Amino acid sequence: MVLIVEDQALVRLVAVEMVEEAGFRTIEAAHAQEALKLLDQRQDIALIFSDIDMPGPMNGYDLAHEVTRRWPPIGIVLTSGVTPRDSSQVPPNGVFLNKPYLADDLEAALKRLMH
């Protein structure tokens, strides 16, 4: 199961479609707090695909580090239209994809992180 975290509904819809076409099941969250709530409730999430820039007190980096701390086996794909200045923000179990990303690149990143 891939948890897609994206605050823009249309972008989230496209991401869900890409991930499902790659053969993965999906669940959605509009922001980091909703994602954490889902992670607390479910045991079947293996990967997270999250935007970095989101509203609220946590951005995608914060979410990624919290997930890495609490659920270390979960792989993380972070995305943004802005290349990170500091690659240390991407956790060791993570990958960064620039927006706009291609379906093939997203699929390759997800498959690489799948345990």
N, CA, C and O atoms as CSV, one atom per row, in Angstrom:
chain,resi,resn,atom,element,x,y,z
A,1,MET,N,N,0.852,-1.175,0.000
A,1,MET,CA,C,0.000,0.000,0.000
A,1,MET,C,C,0.898,1.238,0.000
A,1,MET,O,O,1.871,1.314,0.749
A,2,VAL,N,N,0.553,2.206,-0.854
A,2,VAL,CA,C,1.285,3.467,-0.942
A,2,VAL,C,C,0.389,4.579,-0.411
A,2,VAL,O,O,-0.730,4.762,-0.888
A,3,LEU,N,N,0.875,5.308,0.562
A,3,LEU,CA,C,0.178,6.478,1.095
A,3,LEU,C,C,0.644,7.696,0.315
A,3,LEU,O,O,1.824,8.046,0.338
A,4,ILE,N,N,-0.293,8.342,-0.378
A,4,ILE,CA,C,0.017,9.529,-1.169
A,4,ILE,C,C,-0.410,10.752,-0.377
A,4,ILE,O,O,-1.576,10.893,-0.011
A,5,VAL,N,N,0.548,11.636,-0.117
A,5,VAL,CA,C,0.309,12.830,0.697
A,5,VAL,C,C,0.553,14.048,-0.183
A,5,VAL,O,O,1.688,14.360,-0.542
A,6,GLU,N,N,-0.533,14.725,-0.519
A,6,GLU,CA,C,-0.474,15.881,-1.440
A,6,GLU,C,C,-1.654,16.786,-1.129
A,6,GLU,O,O,-2.797,16.328,-1.097
A,7,ASP,N,N,-1.387,18.064,-0.899
A,7,ASP,CA,C,-2.461,18.985,-0.527
A,7,ASP,C,C,-3.296,19.454,-1.714
A,7,ASP,O,O,-4.441,19.865,-1.525
A,8,GLN,N,N,-2.764,19.406,-2.920
A,8,GLN,CA,C,-3.519,19.837,-4.098
A,8,GLN,C,C,-4.291,18.642,-4.663
A,8,GLN,O,O,-3.698,17.670,-5.131
A,9,ALA,N,N,-5.617,18.733,-4.612
A,9,ALA,CA,C,-6.472,17.590,-4.966
A,9,ALA,C,C,-6.212,17.064,-6.373
A,9,ALA,O,O,-6.152,15.851,-6.571
A,10,LEU,N,N,-6.057,17.943,-7.345
A,10,LEU,CA,C,-5.843,17.494,-8.723
A,10,LEU,C,C,-4.503,16.773,-8.868
A,10,LEU,O,O,-4.421,15.742,-9.535
A,11,VAL,N,N,-3.464,17.309,-8.252
A,11,VAL,CA,C,-2.146,16.670,-8.296
A,11,VAL,C,C,-2.214,15.314,-7.598
A,11,VAL,O,O,-1.632,14.338,-8.071
A,12,ARG,N,N,-2.928,15.257,-6.470
A,12,ARG,CA,C,-3.084,14.004,-5.736
A,12,ARG,C,C,-3.809,12.968,-6.600
A,12,ARG,O,O,-3.425,11.799,-6.616
A,13,LEU,N,N,-4.845,13.388,-7.309
A,13,LEU,CA,C,-5.600,12.496,-8.183
A,13,LEU,C,C,-4.706,11.896,-9.268
A,13,LEU,O,O,-4.773,10.697,-9.537
A,14,VAL,N,N,-3.874,12.727,-9.888
A,14,VAL,CA,C,-2.949,12.252,-10.920
A,14,VAL,C,C,-1.927,11.280,-10.315
A,14,VAL,O,O,-1.615,10.255,-10.921
A,15,ALA,N,N,-1.411,11.596,-9.136
A,15,ALA,CA,C,-0.445,10.717,-8.473
A,15,ALA,C,C,-1.068,9.358,-8.153
A,15,ALA,O,O,-0.443,8.317,-8.355
A,16,VAL,N,N,-2.291,9.379,-7.659
A,16,VAL,CA,C,-2.992,8.122,-7.358
A,16,VAL,C,C,-3.110,7.281,-8.624
A,16,VAL,O,O,-2.845,6.079,-8.610
A,17,GLU,N,N,-3.506,7.920,-9.707
A,17,GLU,CA,C,-3.650,7.208,-10.980
A,17,GLU,C,C,-2.316,6.593,-11.426
A,17,GLU,O,O,-2.272,5.433,-11.833
A,18,MET,N,N,-1.242,7.365,-11.347
A,18,MET,CA,C,0.078,6.859,-11.746
A,18,MET,C,C,0.507,5.674,-10.884
A,18,MET,O,O,0.990,4.667,-11.402
A,19,VAL,N,N,0.334,5.794,-9.599
A,19,VAL,CA,C,0.768,4.752,-8.670
A,19,VAL,C,C,-0.070,3.487,-8.864
A,19,VAL,O,O,0.465,2.378,-8.838
A,20,GLU,N,N,-1.368,3.648,-9.056
A,20,GLU,CA,C,-2.228,2.486,-9.268
A,20,GLU,C,C,-1.932,1.825,-10.609
A,20,GLU,O,O,-1.969,0.599,-10.715
A,21,GLU,N,N,-1.640,2.624,-11.633
A,21,GLU,CA,C,-1.286,2.051,-12.931
A,21,GLU,C,C,0.042,1.291,-12.864
A,21,GLU,O,O,0.293,0.401,-13.676
A,22,ALA,N,N,0.887,1.644,-11.899
A,22,ALA,CA,C,2.154,0.935,-11.693
A,22,ALA,C,C,1.944,-0.370,-10.912
A,22,ALA,O,O,2.890,-1.127,-10.692
A,23,GLY,N,N,0.710,-0.624,-10.499
A,23,GLY,CA,C,0.395,-1.884,-9.838
A,23,GLY,C,C,0.307,-1.833,-8.325
A,23,GLY,O,O,0.241,-2.878,-7.676
A,24,PHE,N,N,0.304,-0.646,-7.753
A,24,PHE,CA,C,0.232,-0.507,-6.295
A,24,PHE,C,C,-1.171,-0.088,-5.868
A,24,PHE,O,O,-1.876,0.603,-6.603
A,25,ARG,N,N,-1.563,-0.514,-4.679
A,25,ARG,CA,C,-2.794,-0.002,-4.069
A,25,ARG,C,C,-2.438,1.310,-3.366
A,25,ARG,O,O,-1.303,1.501,-2.929
A,26,THR,N,N,-3.417,2.208,-3.263
A,26,THR,CA,C,-3.147,3.526,-2.683
A,26,THR,C,C,-4.150,3.889,-1.596
A,26,THR,O,O,-5.254,3.350,-1.518
A,27,ILE,N,N,-3.719,4.817,-0.772
A,27,ILE,CA,C,-4.559,5.510,0.188
A,27,ILE,C,C,-4.075,6.954,0.165
A,27,ILE,O,O,-2.906,7.210,-0.123
A,28,GLU,N,N,-4.957,7.896,0.464
A,28,GLU,CA,C,-4.624,9.314,0.297
A,28,GLU,C,C,-4.716,10.097,1.592
A,28,GLU,O,O,-5.499,9.778,2.487
A,29,ALA,N,N,-3.885,11.141,1.665
A,29,ALA,CA,C,-3.948,12.124,2.747
A,29,ALA,C,C,-3.667,13.490,2.141
A,29,ALA,O,O,-2.863,13.618,1.219
A,30,ALA,N,N,-4.337,14.511,2.667
A,30,ALA,CA,C,-4.177,15.869,2.144
A,30,ALA,C,C,-3.052,16.643,2.823
A,30,ALA,O,O,-2.622,17.681,2.320
A,31,HIS,N,N,-2.571,16.146,3.964
A,31,HIS,CA,C,-1.490,16.822,4.681
A,31,HIS,C,C,-0.821,15.840,5.644
A,31,HIS,O,O,-1.305,14.726,5.842
A,32,ALA,N,N,0.273,16.256,6.228
A,32,ALA,CA,C,1.095,15.381,7.064
A,32,ALA,C,C,0.347,14.858,8.291
A,32,ALA,O,O,0.500,13.691,8.651
A,33,GLN,N,N,-0.456,15.699,8.936
A,33,GLN,CA,C,-1.171,15.262,10.136
A,33,GLN,C,C,-2.148,14.138,9.801
A,33,GLN,O,O,-2.280,13.178,10.560
A,34,GLU,N,N,-2.830,14.259,8.662
A,34,GLU,CA,C,-3.745,13.202,8.222
A,34,GLU,C,C,-2.959,11.924,7.907
A,34,GLU,O,O,-3.415,10.823,8.214
A,35,ALA,N,N,-1.797,12.070,7.303
A,35,ALA,CA,C,-0.949,10.919,6.988
A,35,ALA,C,C,-0.532,10.186,8.263
A,35,ALA,O,O,-0.591,8.957,8.317
A,36,LEU,N,N,-0.115,10.922,9.277
A,36,LEU,CA,C,0.296,10.298,10.536
A,36,LEU,C,C,-0.868,9.563,11.194
A,36,LEU,O,O,-0.684,8.488,11.765
A,37,LYS,N,N,-2.048,10.135,11.115
A,37,LYS,CA,C,-3.230,9.483,11.677
A,37,LYS,C,C,-3.475,8.145,10.960
A,37,LYS,O,O,-3.757,7.137,11.606
A,38,LEU,N,N,-3.368,8.141,9.641
A,38,LEU,CA,C,-3.548,6.901,8.876
A,38,LEU,C,C,-2.467,5.875,9.235
A,38,LEU,O,O,-2.760,4.689,9.383
A,39,LEU,N,N,-1.241,6.327,9.373
A,39,LEU,CA,C,-0.153,5.420,9.738
A,39,LEU,C,C,-0.372,4.810,11.122
A,39,LEU,O,O,-0.028,3.650,11.350
A,40,ASP,N,N,-0.938,5.581,12.040
A,40,ASP,CA,C,-1.247,5.059,13.376
A,40,ASP,C,C,-2.343,3.993,13.313
A,40,ASP,O,O,-2.361,3.065,14.121
A,41,GLN,N,N,-3.247,4.132,12.357
A,41,GLN,CA,C,-4.414,3.248,12.274
A,41,GLN,C,C,-4.191,2.000,11.430
A,41,GLN,O,O,-4.905,1.011,11.595
A,42,ARG,N,N,-3.218,2.028,10.535
A,42,ARG,CA,C,-3.063,0.947,9.552
A,42,ARG,C,C,-1.709,0.281,9.670
A,42,ARG,O,O,-0.725,0.896,10.082
A,43,GLN,N,N,-1.678,-0.983,9.303
A,43,GLN,CA,C,-0.431,-1.755,9.330
A,43,GLN,C,C,0.059,-2.091,7.925
A,43,GLN,O,O,1.122,-2.694,7.774
A,44,ASP,N,N,-0.693,-1.713,6.898
A,44,ASP,CA,C,-0.409,-2.181,5.536
A,44,ASP,C,C,0.289,-1.151,4.646
A,44,ASP,O,O,0.428,-1.384,3.445
A,45,ILE,N,N,0.726,-0.034,5.192
A,45,ILE,CA,C,1.392,0.997,4.394
A,45,ILE,C,C,2.884,0.687,4.326
A,45,ILE,O,O,3.573,0.650,5.346
A,46,ALA,N,N,3.372,0.464,3.099
A,46,ALA,CA,C,4.776,0.112,2.900
A,46,ALA,C,C,5.598,1.270,2.366
A,46,ALA,O,O,6.811,1.328,2.564
A,47,LEU,N,N,4.921,2.204,1.679
A,47,LEU,CA,C,5.605,3.328,1.038
A,47,LEU,C,C,4.793,4.599,1.207
A,47,LEU,O,O,3.566,4.566,1.307
A,48,ILE,N,N,5.501,5.720,1.236
A,48,ILE,CA,C,4.854,7.034,1.259
A,48,ILE,C,C,5.379,7.834,0.081
A,48,ILE,O,O,6.582,7.871,-0.176
A,49,PHE,N,N,4.463,8.473,-0.630
A,49,PHE,CA,C,4.814,9.384,-1.714
A,49,PHE,C,C,4.249,10.742,-1.312
A,49,PHE,O,O,3.033,10.937,-1.322
A,50,SER,N,N,5.121,11.674,-0.961
A,50,SER,CA,C,4.679,12.931,-0.365
A,50,SER,C,C,5.283,14.156,-1.024
A,50,SER,O,O,6.461,14.181,-1.380
A,51,ASP,N,N,4.448,15.166,-1.176
A,51,ASP,CA,C,4.914,16.489,-1.554
A,51,ASP,C,C,5.708,17.055,-0.373
A,51,ASP,O,O,5.463,16.689,0.777
A,52,ILE,N,N,6.640,17.932,-0.655
A,52,ILE,CA,C,7.404,18.566,0.418
A,52,ILE,C,C,6.676,19.794,0.956
A,52,ILE,O,O,6.583,19.977,2.170
A,53,ASP,N,N,6.163,20.629,0.069
A,53,ASP,CA,C,5.498,21.866,0.492
A,53,ASP,C,C,4.017,21.611,0.727
A,53,ASP,O,O,3.246,21.413,-0.212
A,54,MET,N,N,3.633,21.618,2.011
A,54,MET,CA,C,2.239,21.394,2.394
A,54,MET,C,C,1.850,22.380,3.478
A,54,MET,O,O,2.704,22.867,4.219
A,55,PRO,N,N,0.558,22.675,3.572
A,55,PRO,CA,C,0.105,23.560,4.647
A,55,PRO,C,C,0.151,22.841,5.992
A,55,PRO,O,O,0.206,21.613,6.057
A,56,GLY,N,N,0.129,23.616,7.043
A,56,GLY,CA,C,0.124,23.032,8.380
A,56,GLY,C,C,1.491,23.084,9.020
A,56,GLY,O,O,2.443,23.597,8.432
A,57,PRO,N,N,1.589,22.553,10.224
A,57,PRO,CA,C,2.837,22.649,10.971
A,57,PRO,C,C,3.950,21.721,10.482
A,57,PRO,O,O,5.107,21.907,10.856
A,58,MET,N,N,3.620,20.718,9.646
A,58,MET,CA,C,4.632,19.776,9.161
A,58,MET,C,C,4.705,19.820,7.639
A,58,MET,O,O,3.680,19.779,6.959
A,59,ASN,N,N,5.919,19.904,7.112
A,59,ASN,CA,C,6.083,19.779,5.665
A,59,ASN,C,C,6.472,18.323,5.352
A,59,ASN,O,O,6.503,17.477,6.246
A,60,GLY,N,N,6.761,18.050,4.102
A,60,GLY,CA,C,7.114,16.691,3.696
A,60,GLY,C,C,8.388,16.173,4.344
A,60,GLY,O,O,8.479,14.991,4.678
A,61,TYR,N,N,9.378,17.049,4.526
A,61,TYR,CA,C,10.602,16.636,5.214
A,61,TYR,C,C,10.303,16.220,6.647
A,61,TYR,O,O,10.784,15.189,7.117
A,62,ASP,N,N,9.495,17.039,7.343
A,62,ASP,CA,C,9.131,16.716,8.724
A,62,ASP,C,C,8.410,15.374,8.787
A,62,ASP,O,O,8.689,14.543,9.652
A,63,LEU,N,N,7.482,15.178,7.862
A,63,LEU,CA,C,6.753,13.905,7.798
A,63,LEU,C,C,7.718,12.742,7.562
A,63,LEU,O,O,7.642,11.714,8.235
A,64,ALA,N,N,8.616,12.915,6.610
A,64,ALA,CA,C,9.572,11.849,6.286
A,64,ALA,C,C,10.420,11.473,7.502
A,64,ALA,O,O,10.648,10.291,7.759
A,65,HIS,N,N,10.881,12.461,8.240
A,65,HIS,CA,C,11.726,12.177,9.405
A,65,HIS,C,C,10.922,11.532,10.537
A,65,HIS,O,O,11.435,10.675,11.256
A,66,GLU,N,N,9.672,11.941,10.690
A,66,GLU,CA,C,8.815,11.320,11.705
A,66,GLU,C,C,8.512,9.868,11.333
A,66,GLU,O,O,8.535,8.987,12.192
A,67,VAL,N,N,8.231,9.622,10.062
A,67,VAL,CA,C,7.971,8.257,9.596
A,67,VAL,C,C,9.217,7.400,9.779
A,67,VAL,O,O,9.121,6.259,10.231
A,68,THR,N,N,10.375,7.930,9.437
A,68,THR,CA,C,11.630,7.191,9.588
A,68,THR,C,C,11.876,6.844,11.057
A,68,THR,O,O,12.366,5.758,11.369
A,69,ARG,N,N,11.540,7.752,11.942
A,69,ARG,CA,C,11.730,7.524,13.374
A,69,ARG,C,C,10.748,6.471,13.911
A,69,ARG,O,O,11.133,5.577,14.664
A,70,ARG,N,N,9.484,6.592,13.513
A,70,ARG,CA,C,8.441,5.731,14.088
A,70,ARG,C,C,8.202,4.433,13.319
A,70,ARG,O,O,7.837,3.418,13.912
A,71,TRP,N,N,8.403,4.463,12.016
A,71,TRP,CA,C,8.156,3.294,11.160
A,71,TRP,C,C,9.340,3.126,10.201
A,71,TRP,O,O,9.188,3.354,9.001
A,72,PRO,N,N,10.500,2.737,10.701
A,72,PRO,CA,C,11.718,2.713,9.876
A,72,PRO,C,C,11.633,1.893,8.586
A,72,PRO,O,O,12.303,2.254,7.619
A,73,PRO,N,N,10.853,0.815,8.513
A,73,PRO,CA,C,10.844,0.050,7.258
A,73,PRO,C,C,10.113,0.737,6.097
A,73,PRO,O,O,10.271,0.328,4.946
A,74,ILE,N,N,9.325,1.763,6.380
A,74,ILE,CA,C,8.537,2.406,5.321
A,74,ILE,C,C,9.449,3.245,4.425
A,74,ILE,O,O,10.192,4.103,4.900
A,75,GLY,N,N,9.377,2.978,3.119
A,75,GLY,CA,C,10.127,3.758,2.142
A,75,GLY,C,C,9.418,5.065,1.835
A,75,GLY,O,O,8.194,5.149,1.933
A,76,ILE,N,N,10.178,6.082,1.465
A,76,ILE,CA,C,9.616,7.421,1.264
A,76,ILE,C,C,10.108,8.013,-0.044
A,76,ILE,O,O,11.308,8.046,-0.319
A,77,VAL,N,N,9.155,8.483,-0.848
A,77,VAL,CA,C,9.479,9.250,-2.045
A,77,VAL,C,C,8.968,10.664,-1.806
A,77,VAL,O,O,7.771,10.871,-1.601
A,78,LEU,N,N,9.871,11.633,-1.832
A,78,LEU,CA,C,9.514,13.038,-1.661
A,78,LEU,C,C,9.553,13.721,-3.023
A,78,LEU,O,O,10.381,13.393,-3.873
A,79,THR,N,N,8.643,14.679,-3.218
A,79,THR,CA,C,8.611,15.390,-4.488
A,79,THR,C,C,8.372,16.873,-4.261
A,79,THR,O,O,7.720,17.283,-3.300
A,80,SER,N,N,8.923,17.670,-5.180
A,80,SER,CA,C,8.744,19.115,-5.131
A,80,SER,C,C,9.147,19.694,-6.479
A,80,SER,O,O,9.928,19.101,-7.224
A,81,GLY,N,N,8.600,20.858,-6.771
A,81,GLY,CA,C,9.015,21.573,-7.970
A,81,GLY,C,C,10.335,22.284,-7.769
A,81,GLY,O,O,10.904,22.822,-8.719
A,82,VAL,N,N,10.827,22.293,-6.540
A,82,VAL,CA,C,12.088,22.943,-6.200
A,82,VAL,C,C,13.071,21.865,-5.740
A,82,VAL,O,O,12.770,21.104,-4.821
A,83,THR,N,N,14.225,21.798,-6.364
A,83,THR,CA,C,15.244,20.823,-5.974
A,83,THR,C,C,15.756,21.163,-4.581
A,83,THR,O,O,16.049,22.323,-4.291
A,84,PRO,N,N,15.866,20.147,-3.708
A,84,PRO,CA,C,16.351,20.447,-2.352
A,84,PRO,C,C,17.786,20.967,-2.375
A,84,PRO,O,O,18.656,20.424,-3.057
A,85,ARG,N,N,18.001,22.018,-1.620
A,85,ARG,CA,C,19.358,22.571,-1.526
A,85,ARG,C,C,20.257,21.663,-0.692
A,85,ARG,O,O,21.471,21.603,-0.890
A,86,ASP,N,N,19.628,20.963,0.240
A,86,ASP,CA,C,20.385,20.125,1.158
A,86,ASP,C,C,19.853,18.699,1.074
A,86,ASP,O,O,18.795,18.390,1.624
A,87,SER,N,N,20.585,17.838,0.387
A,87,SER,CA,C,20.108,16.468,0.195
A,87,SER,C,C,20.052,15.673,1.499
A,87,SER,O,O,19.456,14.596,1.528
A,88,SER,N,N,20.652,16.171,2.568
A,88,SER,CA,C,20.571,15.474,3.847
A,88,SER,C,C,19.154,15.522,4.421
A,88,SER,O,O,18.834,14.782,5.350
A,89,GLN,N,N,18.313,16.385,3.872
A,89,GLN,CA,C,16.915,16.441,4.307
A,89,GLN,C,C,16.138,15.196,3.878
A,89,GLN,O,O,15.144,14.835,4.508
A,90,VAL,N,N,16.596,14.536,2.800
A,90,VAL,CA,C,15.954,13.310,2.340
A,90,VAL,C,C,16.508,12.161,3.179
A,90,VAL,O,O,17.719,11.937,3.188
A,91,PRO,N,N,15.640,11.428,3.886
A,91,PRO,CA,C,16.135,10.366,4.761
A,91,PRO,C,C,16.786,9.229,3.975
A,91,PRO,O,O,16.565,9.103,2.770
A,92,PRO,N,N,17.591,8.396,4.655
A,92,PRO,CA,C,18.299,7.307,3.975
A,92,PRO,C,C,17.362,6.320,3.278
A,92,PRO,O,O,17.739,5.708,2.278
A,93,ASN,N,N,16.149,6.165,3.799
A,93,ASN,CA,C,15.173,5.260,3.190
A,93,ASN,C,C,14.280,6.012,2.196
A,93,ASN,O,O,13.149,5.606,1.927
A,94,GLY,N,N,14.816,7.125,1.652
A,94,GLY,CA,C,14.013,7.969,0.781
A,94,GLY,C,C,14.664,8.301,-0.544
A,94,GLY,O,O,15.864,8.113,-0.744
A,95,VAL,N,N,13.839,8.799,-1.435
A,95,VAL,CA,C,14.242,9.216,-2.775
A,95,VAL,C,C,13.562,10.551,-3.052
A,95,VAL,O,O,12.440,10.782,-2.601
A,96,PHE,N,N,14.235,11.430,-3.790
A,96,PHE,CA,C,13.636,12.703,-4.197
A,96,PHE,C,C,13.340,12.667,-5.692
A,96,PHE,O,O,14.183,12.253,-6.488
A,97,LEU,N,N,12.123,13.109,-6.076
A,97,LEU,CA,C,11.735,13.252,-7.484
A,97,LEU,C,C,11.322,14.694,-7.725
A,97,LEU,O,O,10.503,15.243,-6.987
A,98,ASN,N,N,11.889,15.308,-8.760
A,98,ASN,CA,C,11.462,16.660,-9.143
A,98,ASN,C,C,10.091,16.622,-9.794
A,98,ASN,O,O,9.768,15.694,-10.536
A,99,LYS,N,N,9.283,17.648,-9.509
A,99,LYS,CA,C,8.035,17.844,-10.255
A,99,LYS,C,C,8.374,18.658,-11.490
A,99,LYS,O,O,9.224,19.543,-11.394
A,100,PRO,N,N,7.786,18.425,-12.605
A,100,PRO,CA,C,6.853,17.327,-12.863
A,100,PRO,C,C,7.620,16.029,-13.056
A,100,PRO,O,O,8.652,15.999,-13.728
A,101,TYR,N,N,7.116,14.973,-12.472
A,101,TYR,CA,C,7.765,13.669,-12.575
A,101,TYR,C,C,7.049,12.828,-13.627
A,101,TYR,O,O,5.861,13.008,-13.896
A,102,LEU,N,N,7.798,11.919,-14.205
A,102,LEU,CA,C,7.233,11.003,-15.189
A,102,LEU,C,C,6.745,9.747,-14.475
A,102,LEU,O,O,7.305,9.347,-13.455
A,103,ALA,N,N,5.713,9.138,-15.009
A,103,ALA,CA,C,5.159,7.916,-14.414
A,103,ALA,C,C,6.229,6.837,-14.288
A,103,ALA,O,O,6.277,6.129,-13.281
A,104,ASP,N,N,7.084,6.704,-15.295
A,104,ASP,CA,C,8.141,5.683,-15.253
A,104,ASP,C,C,9.129,5.935,-14.122
A,104,ASP,O,O,9.573,4.994,-13.463
A,105,ASP,N,N,9.476,7.199,-13.893
A,105,ASP,CA,C,10.408,7.537,-12.815
A,105,ASP,C,C,9.781,7.262,-11.445
A,105,ASP,O,O,10.449,6.760,-10.541
A,106,LEU,N,N,8.505,7.593,-11.300
A,106,LEU,CA,C,7.813,7.336,-10.044
A,106,LEU,C,C,7.730,5.836,-9.795
A,106,LEU,O,O,8.007,5.372,-8.689
A,107,GLU,N,N,7.350,5.080,-10.817
A,107,GLU,CA,C,7.258,3.626,-10.677
A,107,GLU,C,C,8.612,3.030,-10.283
A,107,GLU,O,O,8.677,2.175,-9.400
A,108,ALA,N,N,9.685,3.472,-10.930
A,108,ALA,CA,C,11.028,2.964,-10.619
A,108,ALA,C,C,11.412,3.270,-9.168
A,108,ALA,O,O,11.982,2.420,-8.483
A,109,ALA,N,N,11.103,4.476,-8.705
A,109,ALA,CA,C,11.422,4.854,-7.322
A,109,ALA,C,C,10.645,3.994,-6.334
A,109,ALA,O,O,11.212,3.523,-5.348
A,110,LEU,N,N,9.361,3.785,-6.584
A,110,LEU,CA,C,8.540,2.983,-5.682
A,110,LEU,C,C,9.041,1.541,-5.643
A,110,LEU,O,O,9.156,0.950,-4.570
A,111,LYS,N,N,9.337,0.981,-6.805
A,111,LYS,CA,C,9.798,-0.412,-6.856
A,111,LYS,C,C,11.155,-0.569,-6.177
A,111,LYS,O,O,11.428,-1.596,-5.555
A,112,ARG,N,N,12.000,0.444,-6.296
A,112,ARG,CA,C,13.315,0.391,-5.656
A,112,ARG,C,C,13.186,0.362,-4.139
A,112,ARG,O,O,13.971,-0.302,-3.462
A,113,LEU,N,N,12.205,1.074,-3.601
A,113,LEU,CA,C,12.036,1.168,-2.162
A,113,LEU,C,C,11.174,0.051,-1.572
A,113,LEU,O,O,11.157,-0.142,-0.357
A,114,MET,N,N,10.464,-0.681,-2.422
A,114,MET,CA,C,9.580,-1.739,-1.928
A,114,MET,C,C,10.420,-2.882,-1.352
A,114,MET,O,O,11.356,-3.366,-1.988
A,115,HIS,N,N,10.068,-3.292,-0.156
A,115,HIS,CA,C,10.818,-4.375,0.505
A,115,HIS,C,C,10.161,-5.694,0.194
A,115,HIS,O,O,10.628,-6.739,0.650
